[in-house]
Amino acid sequence: MGREEEIVKERIKKIEELRKKKINPYPNKFDKKKSLVECSKSKSGSKVQTAGRLISKRDIGKIAFGKLLDFSGNMQVVFQDKKTPEKVFDFFKSYIDIGDFIGIEGKTFKTKTGEYSILVTKLELLSKSILPLPEKFHGLSDEEERLRKRYLDIMMNPEVKELFVKKYHFWKSVRDFLTKKGFMEVETPALETMPGGADARPFITHHNTFDIDVYLRISMGELWQKRLMVAGFEKIFELGRQFRNEGISSEHLQDYTQMEFYWAYANYEDGMKLVEEMYKYITKQTLGTLNFTSRGFKIDLSKPWKKIDYASEIKKQTGVDFFKSTAKQIEDKLTKLGIGFEPNLEKERLIDLLWKYCRKNIGGPAFLVNHPVEVSPLAKRNPKKPGVVEEFVIILAGSELGKGYSELNDPIDQENRFLRQQELRKAGDEEAQMHDKDFVEALKYGMPPTCGFGLSERLFAFLVDKPVRECQIFPLMKPQSEEK
């Protein structure tokens, strides 16, 4: 029998003994009056009542020490002969193990070593742990194991807990900023009969009642929110989960949180001003500063945000003028640069691959502008430059961390672009957008000039300089049986 099996057997025995003594090892309530941090700030001699998980225990005879942990922090608890009631002291020694949740009453004091502690006078077992806590969980090198048992990762590593506290402030700041600017939060369908609003491969499922296949949304309700602009809403946003059946990387997940807003009577230039202000607000609320390091780049959001021309930047870095180049010439350049690509890709996909090569060298903060119309099927054409659209992309640390544009509200132009996307799908491009006839019909009733913008939790991952998968509390994992 292994050590862990012995511990489990011993703890189950304790549970049985407690039940025989009519002591419930899993009571349904405890009146926790103060957090451990609040207890630590109480005056010496103050009576306190608190609770948490016991994470260490040291019994040296007439005195015993423990470390109690709750969400706010940790604090030492002390059980001492003559000062702690005998029944309480004996119960702690006999039935309380590391990992148990306990509720205590006692008085605060300083030990001889100067550590602020609680001298326990009352004790209640709140939840008996059966499995032992890992002794050195922080030392695990197996990322899969750490992510699979994220609850232990958070419990044993304060910096992981702090990461998700920051993520809470990140999304709260997004909501707070937009709400203060007069935007109203809305909800749109997560199940769609036709996925739209992005170039991405969707997840497909079946709706039993209607007996039809449906898709999990690949955007944060872009085409639905635009229908709401047709309906007369002027400032709206949605924040929720979206799904893309694509690969995993340090920047990509299939199931993640996204925010998109739509702003009537505004264009992409208005959007850039608002978004710059929003990013500074979000970063300050999340990190407490506008200066941070990410992916090897030192970034200061207080500096002027440059505007980078899409075609000029590609030409500067690769020598390719894609407006004048053929698909074959772009393929040759991609091969020379060592960039892999699938055979028979359309020109717009080849151009996008060139850009992705170039963006890795840009630290930002910057706005990428003047995208060719071929790569942006939902953005409005620039009236002064018909070959490009009124789009802007946030570039930080060599990556795209948000996209917006003057929304295309010309139904005829929109339908033609959908038809072009449909041709790409027929040619085998699974990420090309579908022809949403219902959305085109809505546009025919008229949609005001609108600026739309979206950002995902990738921005948070870059702010804290971690892979995006690390920034999800419970990322999707393959079942262990399938991994063997």
N, C-alpha and C positions, 0 to 999 in steps of 0.2 A: 504494500500500500504506500503510495507516494505521500509526500508531506501535505500537499493540498487536500488530498482525500482524507487524511487524518484530521485536518482542521475542520473540514466540512462535517465529518462524522461527529466530532466533538461539539460543534455548534448546534447541530440538530438535536443532540442529546440535551444541551442546555435549554433549547426551546421546549422540549418535552417536559423537562423538570419545571420550567416556569409555568407551563400550562397546568401541571399537577398542583402547583402552589396557587392556582387561580390568578396568575399574573399574565396579562395579555402582552405578548412580545410585539404586537402590532396595533397599538391603540389608535383611535381615529382622530385625536385632537390633543394639542398642547398649547397653553396660553403663553406664547413667546412674546415677552413684553419689550425686549431690546435686542438689537443685533449685537454681535460680538464687538464690532468697532464702537458701537455706542457704549457698551459695557466698559471698554478700555478707556473711554473718555470720562467715565464717571469718577467722582471723588473717591479717594481711598476710604474704605469703610462703608461704601454705599451698598444697599441690598439690591441684587439684580436677579432677574429671571430670564433665562435665555435657552437656546437649543442649537444643536448642530451635530455634525458627524465627528466622532472620535477618530483622529488620524494618527495618534501615537499614545502609548501607554507605558509607564515605567513605575514598577512597584518595588520600593526598597524597604519594605517592612512597615514601620510606623508612619510612613508617609508615602503617598503615591502621586504621580504627576500624569497629566494627560494634555493633549493638544486638541482643542475643539475647533472645527472649521465650519463656517457658514458662508453665504454669498458675499458678505461684507469683508471677511478676512478670517484670522484665527486668533486664539487666545489660550493661554495656559489655564488649566483647571487643577486644583490641588485638593487632595483628600488627606486629612491628617488626624492621627489618633488623638483622642480627647477633645478635638475641635469639630471634627465631622462625626455625626451620630454613628454609633457602632454598626447599626443595621445598614445604614447607607454605605459605609466603608466596606463592609463585608459583601454587600450586593455588587458594588463596583469591582471588587477583586474576583468574585466568583462568576459573575454572569456577563460583564461588559467586556467586549472585545474591540480591537481596532476595526473600524468600519461601521460600528453601530451608531445609530442616531440616538442621542440622549437629550433629555430636558433637565435643566438643573436650576436650583436656587442657591444663592450664597452671597458672600460679601467680597467686594474688591479689596485687594491689598497688594503691596509690593514684597516680593521675596527678598531674601538676603542678597541675591545676585542682581536685584533691581528690576526683575521682570514683573510687569503688572499682571496679576492673576486673579482668579476667583476661588475663594475657599468654599468648597461645596458643603451645603448642609442638607439639601434635598436632591434626590436623583430619580428620574423616571426613564425607563427604557422606551423608546419611541419606535424603533425599527431594528430588529435583529438581523445583522448581515450574516449570510451563510458562506459566501465565497470570500476569501481573504483579499484585501487590497494588494495590488502589486507593490513590491518594495521599491523598485526602481523603474517605474513605468516611464519616467522621463528619459530613460536611457535606451528605450526601444528604438532600434534602427529601422524596423519594418513599418513603413508608412501605411501599408494596407491595414495592418493590425491596429495601428493607432487611430486611423480613421474609422475602422469598423467599430471599435470600442471607444467612440468619441466621448462618451460620458466619463470614462476613466481618464482620458486625455485632459478633459476640462477640469476634472476633480484634482488631478495630481499636478497640473501645470498652470499656475496663475496667469501666465502670459497668454495661454489659449483662451481662458475665460475672458480676459481683457480684450482679446481680439473681437469677440462677439458682442461685448459691451460697446466697442467702437462701431461695430456694424449696425447696432441698434441706433446709435446717434447719427450714423451716416444716413440711413433711410428716414429717420425722423426729421433730419435737417432738410431733406428733399421735400418732404410733405410740408414742413413749416414754411419753407421759402415760397413754394408755389401758392400755398394758401394765403400767405401775406400779400402776394401779388394779385390776388383776386381769382385764382384758378379753383375750379370745383372738381373734386374727385368723382370719377364715374366707374362703372363696372361694365365690361363688355364680355361676350361669350368666350369661353375657353375651348368649347367644342364648335367646330365650324364645318360646314359642308364643302367649303372651298378655302384653303389657307391663303392668306394674303398679307401684304405689308412688308415682305422681306424676300430676299433670295436665299432660300433654305429648304432642306429636305424635311418634310413633316413626319410626325408619328401618325399612324393610321389605326383606328379602332372601329368597333362596330356598335351601332345604336340598335339595341334589340327591339325596342318598341316600334321605331320607324322602319326597322330592317334596312338600314342604310349604313354605308361606311362614312365615318366622319374623321376629322383631323384635329389634333391638339394644336392650338394656335402657335404660330411662329413669330408673331409680333404682338405688341401690347395693344391689340385691338385697333391697329392703325386705320383700316378701312371702315371699321365701325365708328371710331371717333370722328372720322371725316363725315360719315352720315349724320352724326350729331351736329356737325357744323352746318350741314345742309338744313337740319331741323331748326337751327337758330341759336344753339349754344355758341358762346364766343371765347371762353377760356376754360378748358377742361384738361384733366390729366388722369391717367390710370397707372397704378403701381401694383404689380402682381407677378405671377409665374408664367413663363412661356417655355416652349419646348421645341428643340431642333434635333432631329435624328441624325446627328453628325458625329465627328470624332471628338475625342477628349484631348486637350492640350493644357499647357500652363495658363492659357487664356480662354479656353472654350469648354463649355459643359452642355449637356443636352437639356437640363432642367434647371432654370435659374430665374432670378428676379430682374425685372425690367421696369423702367418708367418711361412713358411717352406723354408729351403734352401737345396740345393744339391751340393756336392763338389766332383768332380771326382778325382781319384787317392789318396783319403784320406780315413782313417778309423776312427773308433769311438774314438780312442785315440787322433788323430788330432782334431776331433770334440770337445772333452772335453777341450782341450787347447784354441781353438778359442771361444767356448761358454763362458768359464770363463772370458776371456777378454771382450767379448761382453756384458755380464751381468754387469760387473763392469762399462763399458762405459755407458750403458743404465741407470743404477741406478744413476750414477754421474750426467748425463745430466738431469734426471728427478727430483731427490731430492736434488742434490748439495752435496751429501754425500754418503758414502758407509755403514753408520750405520743407522739402522732403527729398529723399533719395529713392529712386525706383529703377530697377533693371540696369543699374550702373550709371544712370543719369541723375545729376543734381538739378532739381527743379525748384523754381521760385515763381509762384503764380502771381506775385505782385508785379513782376516785370511786364513790359508791353507784350501783348499776344500778337505774334506775327501772322500775316496772311501769306500762305504758300500756294502758288498756282500749280494745279495738278499736272498739266502738260509740261510746264517749264521745269518743274522739279524732276520729272522723269527724264527729260532731255538732258538736264544738268548732270544727273547721276549716271545715266546709261548711254546718252548720246542718241536716243531714239525719239524722233518726232512721230508719234503714233498717228497723227492726223494724215501724214503723208506716207506712212509705212504700210506695207501689206502684212497680212497675217503671217506669211512665210518669213518675212524679214524680222518680225517680232519673235517668232519661234527661234530663229537663228540666234538672236540676241539672248533670249532666255537660256538657250543651250550653252552659249559662251559664258554666261554668268553662273552656270551650274544650277539653274532653277528647273526642277522637274515639272513636267506638265503632261496631261493626257493627250493622246493623238486626236486630231480633228476638232480641237476647241475653236469656238467662234472668236472673232477678233476681240470682242469686248472682254471675254474671259482672259485672253492673253494680256490685254492692257492692264487688267486688274492684278495679274501676277507680277507685272513689271512694277506697279505701284507698291505692292506689298514688299517687294525687295527694297525699294527706296525708303519707305517709311521707317524701317528699322534704324536708320541713321539720324533720325530727327528727334531731339530731346523735347522740344517745345518749352513752354506752352505755345501752340500755334493753331490756326484755323486753316485747314486744307479747303481750297475753293476752286471753282471753275472745272468741275467734273464733266467729262464728255457725256452727252445725252444717252449714249449707248449703255453706260454702266449704271444709270439712275432712272429706272422706268417710272418712278412716282414723283419726280421733282419737276418743277416748272422751268421752261427754257429761259435763258437770259435774253431779254429783248435786244440787247446790244451785241450779244455773241450767240447767235442761234445754235451753234454746235455744242454749247455747254449749258449746264443747268445752274440754277440758283441753290446750290447746296453747300453746306459747310460741315466739316468733320473735325472734331477735337483731336489733336495729336499731342500725346504726352508719352515720354519714355519709349519712343519708337513704335507706338501702337495707336490704334483708333479707339478713343474712349468716349464716344458720343457722336451722334449724327443728326443733322437737321436740314430742312430745306423749305423754300417757298413751295408749298404743296401744289401739285398739278391740279387745276380745277377746270381745264378745258376738256370736256368729255370726248371730243373727237380725237384730240391728241392722245388722251389716255387710252382710248380703245385701240388706236393704232399701235401704241407701245405694248399693250397687252397681247396683241396679235403677234408682234415680233417676239415677245417672250414665249408665246405658245409655239412658235417655230423652233425656238431653242429647245423647248421640252421635247418636241417630236424628234429633234436631232440627238436626244439623249441627255440633255442637261437637266438633271433632277432638281436643281436649285432654282431654275427659272420660274418666274411667277405664272400663276394660272390666270386665265381670262375670266375675270369676275364681272359678268354681264349685269348683275344686280347693282353692283357698285357704280358702274358706268351709267346705269339708268338713274341712280340717285344724283350723280353729278349733273345730269341733264336738267334737273330741276333748279340747279344753280347752287354753287358753294362760294362763299365770300373768299377774297384773298386770305390765305392762311399760312402761318408758319408752324411747322411741326418739328419736334425734336425728341430724341430718345437716348437714354443711357442705361447701362446694365450694371450688375454688381462687379463687372470687370473693373470699373473705375475704382471701387473700394479695394479690390485686390492690388491695384497699382499704388494706391495711396499708402497701403501698409506693406507694399513690396513683398507679396507672397503669391504663390500660384493660386488661381481662382478656386481650385478644388479644396485647398486648405481653408478657404474662407467660407465654406458651407459647413454648417453645424453637422448635418448628416448627409454627406454626399452619397449618391447611389453606388452600391457595392455589389459585385457579383456574389451570389450565395456561395458559401464556403465549399459546399459539396461539389459545385461546378468547377471550382478552382483546382481541385485535386486531380 
